[in-house]
């Protein structure tokens, strides 16, 4: 016996037992109301046998429902098939229970012939048999629909995971070469006139590349690892801009172990550099901070605004910000947010994600 068949029969016999006990209880109560001594066991057996008969036929109903689902485009064909199945299964059910019903219900010396019992059961239980068949079909279709819905949800979650992974790979391919080329150009510009500056940038770049290469394909890492990468990244720009750039960090130690989406901060600080200090000739600053409130972790990146700089060319349309929005929606649904605040002297992006336990992300450090 296969496991699937065993499960079908187990569920069918459990349901048949429940229904049979309910009807048997009603019969016993009727005997008590009439001041009779109720034959409890005989009454229970007479009510269980018909339902156990349908339990034996349950695999046939399951196979019928699996092979012929009821659909709008095949409604007529389905009704005809289910009607024919109801007649055939009712005949089979009556054949199954005729002998047990005669043996349990008739006195030993006055038992009816089987063909008379068959005719009596077929005529008197027609409505009950039709109801039992419809109940079986309805339950079977409900279970099949539930399984189909569950399979679709699993497939959708797998597709979403693959999409998120593809977006993360695209983001890494987009950010890393762009930054690498800019840094190498900056190093080349300083090699001849300022070799010490070029050497410092090479050291910082090697540290950053080591962190990038060490990263795995995980979708979440602890905030500490994101900050480590950002610190190396911004340190290169501090050297590159020769003291024009000041970087500030305000992240409580207790939040550094909180999980965040991988590559969350990198696009934001790239935007802060590109639309801040890189767009004006004066000094500028970038700040990175994190707070927790109402079960949410809020990570902010702000930059000073100079003339003609401060934010992406269109509200929220920068590549880094648009990718960040899409990834957060994919990962957290409505439990996330990206807020942009534009002040007179600064532009700030705050990302909100659910505050999770440390075990859900990569190792600290």
C-alpha positions, 0 to 999 in steps of 0.5 A: 500500500502506498503512503498516499493511499494510506493517508487517504484511507486514514482521513476517510475512515476518521471522517466516517467514524465521526459522522457515524458516531454522530448519527448513532448518538442521535439514534440512541437518544431517540430510543431513550426518549421513547423509554426504550433500552437502547442497543448502543453497540448495534446502533453504532455498528449500523450507522458506521457500516454505511459510512465505512463503505464510502471510506473504502471508496474514497481513493476512487473519488480522489482519483476522479477529482485529480483527473477531472478538476471542475473548471469553467471551460469544462463544466458540462463534461465534468457534470456528466462524468461526476454524475456517472461516477455517483451512480456507479459508486452508489451501486458499488457502495450498496453492494459493499454494505448490503451483507453487513447491514443484513447480518447486523440488523435482521434477527438471525432466523429472519434475515432478508435475501441479499437482493431484497436488502440491496434494493431496499438500501438503494432506494432508501439511501439514495439521498444520503448516498448522493450527499456522501458522494458530494461531500467527498468530492467537495472535500477532495477538491478543497484539499487539491486546491489547498495543495495547488495554492501551497505549491504556487506559493512555494514556487513564487517564493523560490522565484522571488528568492531567485529574483532577489539573488539576481538583483543582488548580483546585478547590484554588485556588478554595477557598484564594484566596477564603477567604484573600482574604475573611479578609484584607479583613475584617482590613483593614477592622477596622484601617482606622479605628484602625490605618491604618498596619497596614491599609496594610501589609496592603494592600501585602502582599495586592497582592503576593500577588495579583500572584503568584497571577495570574502563576501558570500551570496547571502542576502543578509549580513550583520550591520557591522559587516556593512559598516566595515565595507563602507568605512574602507570605501569612504576612507578612500574618498577621504584620501582622494579629496584631500581633506575636503571630505569628513565622515561621521558615524553614529551607530550604537554597538548594540545595533552592529549585530542586527541583520540588514540586507547585503549591499544596503549601505554601499549604494547609499554612500555612493550616492552621498559622494556622487551628489555631495562633495563630488559636485562642488569644490568646497568641503563636505561631509557624510554621516552614517547612523542607525537607531531602533524604534518600535521593532524597526531598524533605521539606518540613515546616510546623510550628506552635505549639499553644495551648489548644484549637488545633494541628491539624485537628479530626479526624486528617488530615481538614482540607480542606488536608491531605486535598486534599494527600494526594489530589493526591500520591497522584495524582501520585506513587503510593506514592512520597510521604507525608504525616506528621503529628506531634503534640507537646506544644507543636507540631503538624507536617506533613511532606510527602515527594515524589521529589527531581527535576531542576529542568527538570521544573518552572517557572522559578526565581522 
